[in-house]
Amino acid sequence: METRFSRVSTLAPHMLVSLEVCVSQSVYSPQPVRVATGAAGEPAAVASVAVEAVREEWLVEDRWWTPRPLKRRYFELVLADGRNVVVFREDGRWLLQRA
């Protein structure tokens, strides 16, 4: 992910305020994560924490008309430590999606 910095200046009454603002391409970029899978390919553990339940599973297919179509299989999971997470598989790798 590329991070750029921009200088933003605003004129307030009787003073000039200058702020440096961090601008990134995506605020919630998915992060790579290790996922162990079961026999059918469903997640069995995320970052070495066992999956207690699969709450939901869905497929997203988008941008099929472009040279780089998007195809992701998402899983909303409950982990053994009590966390709820969303992971997806894309191009053979697993990513953790921040809510």
GROMACS elastic network, one bead per residue, 0.5 to 0.9 nm:
[ bonds ]
;  ai    aj funct       b0    kb
    1    24     6  0.74006   500
    1    25     6  0.68353   500
    1    26     6  0.77359   500
    1    29     6  0.80198   500
    2    23     6  0.89004   500
    2    24     6  0.62440   500
    2    25     6  0.64894   500
    2    26     6  0.89363   500
    3    22     6  0.71092   500
    3    23     6  0.60808   500
    3    25     6  0.69825   500
    4    21     6  0.86907   500
    4    22     6  0.61443   500
    4    23     6  0.52287   500
    4    24     6  0.60655   500
    4    25     6  0.84894   500
    5    20     6  0.68284   500
    5    21     6  0.58326   500
    5    23     6  0.56824   500
    5    24     6  0.82619   500
    6    19     6  0.85752   500
    6    20     6  0.59454   500
    6    21     6  0.53850   500
    6    22     6  0.64701   500
    6    23     6  0.69095   500
    7    18     6  0.70869   500
    7    19     6  0.59953   500
    7    21     6  0.61306   500
    7    22     6  0.87765   500
    8    17     6  0.84814   500
    8    18     6  0.58871   500
    8    19     6  0.52984   500
    8    20     6  0.61229   500
    8    21     6  0.68143   500
    9    16     6  0.71814   500
    9    17     6  0.57819   500
    9    19     6  0.62303   500
    9    20     6  0.85655   500
   10    15     6  0.89712   500
   10    16     6  0.62555   500
   10    17     6  0.54772   500
   10    18     6  0.65207   500
   10    19     6  0.84087   500
   11    14     6  0.79996   500
   11    15     6  0.63908   500
   11    17     6  0.61919   500
   11    18     6  0.86418   500
   12    15     6  0.53566   500
   12    16     6  0.58653   500
   12    17     6  0.67144   500
   13    16     6  0.79655   500
   23    26     6  0.86941   500
   23    27     6  0.89107   500
   24    27     6  0.66258   500
   25    29     6  0.85683   500
   26    29     6  0.55197   500
   28    31     6  0.88936   500
   28    97     6  0.75676   500
   28    98     6  0.60067   500
   28    99     6  0.76740   500
   29    96     6  0.89316   500
   29    97     6  0.73022   500
   29    98     6  0.74373   500
   30    87     6  0.87545   500
   30    95     6  0.57586   500
   30    96     6  0.54203   500
   30    98     6  0.64876   500
   31    94     6  0.85471   500
   31    95     6  0.52451   500
   31    96     6  0.51234   500
   31    97     6  0.67444   500
   31    98     6  0.81255   500
   32    93     6  0.76198   500
   32    94     6  0.60226   500
   32    96     6  0.61181   500
   33    46     6  0.71271   500
   33    47     6  0.63862   500
   33    87     6  0.83056   500
   33    93     6  0.84372   500
   33    94     6  0.58366   500
   33    95     6  0.52755   500
   33    96     6  0.59548   500
   34    45     6  0.82176   500
   34    46     6  0.59349   500
   34    47     6  0.50738   500
   34    48     6  0.75900   500
   34    93     6  0.87834   500
   34    94     6  0.67705   500
   34    95     6  0.80860   500
   35    43     6  0.62309   500
   35    44     6  0.72714   500
   35    45     6  0.56331   500
   35    47     6  0.62003   500
   35    48     6  0.76424   500
   35    87     6  0.87711   500
   35    93     6  0.89974   500
   35    94     6  0.65796   500
   35    95     6  0.86869   500
   36    41     6  0.87931   500
   36    42     6  0.84545   500
   36    43     6  0.58905   500
   36    44     6  0.54250   500
   36    45     6  0.50270   500
   36    46     6  0.65566   500
   36    47     6  0.82084   500
   36    48     6  0.78021   500
   36    50     6  0.89001   500
   37    40     6  0.76810   500
   37    41     6  0.52210   500
   37    42     6  0.53001   500
   37    45     6  0.69003   500
   37    46     6  0.89946   500
   38    41     6  0.52604   500
   38    42     6  0.54428   500
   38    43     6  0.62245   500
   38    44     6  0.55618   500
   38    45     6  0.88809   500
   39    42     6  0.74136   500
   40    43     6  0.89890   500
   41    44     6  0.86650   500
   42    54     6  0.87104   500
   42    75     6  0.82427   500
   43    46     6  0.71582   500
   43    50     6  0.88350   500
   43    51     6  0.69936   500
   43    54     6  0.83303   500
   43    75     6  0.79084   500
   43    77     6  0.84146   500
   43    87     6  0.86935   500
   44    49     6  0.85338   500
   44    50     6  0.60067   500
   44    51     6  0.52052   500
   44    52     6  0.82553   500
   45    48     6  0.55682   500
   45    49     6  0.51307   500
   45    51     6  0.50798   500
   45    52     6  0.87795   500
   45    79     6  0.78019   500
   46    49     6  0.52363   500
   46    50     6  0.65340   500
   46    51     6  0.70296   500
   46    79     6  0.77851   500
   46    87     6  0.85971   500
   47    50     6  0.84797   500
   49    79     6  0.64341   500
   49    80     6  0.63187   500
   49    81     6  0.71902   500
   50    78     6  0.88589   500
   50    79     6  0.57935   500
   50    80     6  0.53914   500
   50    81     6  0.81558   500
   51    54     6  0.74358   500
   51    77     6  0.66308   500
   51    78     6  0.59963   500
   51    80     6  0.59091   500
   52    77     6  0.75478   500
   52    78     6  0.55079   500
   52    79     6  0.51976   500
   52    80     6  0.54314   500
   52    81     6  0.89421   500
   52    82     6  0.86795   500
   53    76     6  0.86962   500
   53    77     6  0.58323   500
   53    78     6  0.51439   500
   53    79     6  0.70903   500
   53    80     6  0.87375   500
   54    57     6  0.73051   500
   54    75     6  0.67754   500
   54    76     6  0.60324   500
   54    78     6  0.64374   500
   55    75     6  0.75502   500
   55    76     6  0.54077   500
   55    77     6  0.55796   500
   55    78     6  0.69932   500
   56    74     6  0.81280   500
   56    75     6  0.58449   500
   56    76     6  0.51119   500
   56    77     6  0.72987   500
   57    73     6  0.72622   500
   57    74     6  0.55757   500
   57    76     6  0.63561   500
   57    77     6  0.88793   500
   58    72     6  0.84166   500
   58    73     6  0.58392   500
   58    74     6  0.52846   500
   58    75     6  0.67539   500
   58    76     6  0.88525   500
   59    71     6  0.73238   500
   59    72     6  0.58162   500
   59    74     6  0.61457   500
   60    70     6  0.74316   500
   60    71     6  0.56351   500
   60    72     6  0.52205   500
   60    73     6  0.63612   500
   60    74     6  0.77110   500
   61    64     6  0.70736   500
   61    69     6  0.75031   500
   61    70     6  0.55209   500
   61    72     6  0.66370   500
   61    73     6  0.87950   500
   62    65     6  0.82261   500
   62    69     6  0.61077   500
   62    70     6  0.50064   500
   62    71     6  0.65830   500
   62    72     6  0.89982   500
   63    66     6  0.55221   500
   63    67     6  0.83944   500
   63    68     6  0.71423   500
   63    70     6  0.57984   500
   63    71     6  0.87316   500
   64    67     6  0.78274   500
   64    68     6  0.74655   500
   64    70     6  0.68150   500
   64    71     6  0.86224   500
   65    68     6  0.82654   500
   65    69     6  0.68869   500
   66    69     6  0.56958   500
   70    90     6  0.81866   500
   71    89     6  0.85956   500
   71    90     6  0.65506   500
   71    91     6  0.82138   500
   72    88     6  0.61564   500
   72    89     6  0.56596   500
   72    90     6  0.51461   500
   72    91     6  0.82924   500
   73    87     6  0.84350   500
   73    88     6  0.53469   500
   73    89     6  0.55069   500
   73    90     6  0.72102   500
   74    86     6  0.68424   500
   74    87     6  0.57791   500
   74    89     6  0.67822   500
   75    85     6  0.81783   500
   75    86     6  0.55795   500
   75    87     6  0.54317   500
   75    88     6  0.60991   500
   75    89     6  0.88101   500
   76    84     6  0.70993   500
   76    85     6  0.58059   500
   76    87     6  0.66686   500
   76    88     6  0.87958   500
   77    83     6  0.81792   500
   77    84     6  0.55772   500
   77    85     6  0.53189   500
   77    86     6  0.61406   500
   77    87     6  0.78249   500
   78    81     6  0.83132   500
   78    82     6  0.63946   500
   78    83     6  0.58796   500
   78    85     6  0.66106   500
   79    82     6  0.53834   500
   79    83     6  0.53687   500
   79    84     6  0.63370   500
   79    85     6  0.76172   500
   80    83     6  0.74350   500
   85    96     6  0.74373   500
   85    97     6  0.75840   500
   85    98     6  0.78616   500
   85    99     6  0.83298   500
   86    95     6  0.86271   500
   86    96     6  0.60619   500
   86    97     6  0.54736   500
   86    98     6  0.72597   500
   86    99     6  0.78504   500
   87    94     6  0.67913   500
   87    95     6  0.55302   500
   87    97     6  0.56674   500
   87    98     6  0.87887   500
   88    93     6  0.83089   500
   88    94     6  0.56809   500
   88    95     6  0.54628   500
   88    96     6  0.66339   500
   88    97     6  0.73187   500
   89    92     6  0.63736   500
   89    93     6  0.55401   500
   89    95     6  0.64171   500
   90    93     6  0.55186   500
   90    94     6  0.65213   500
   90    95     6  0.77674   500
   91    94     6  0.84964   500
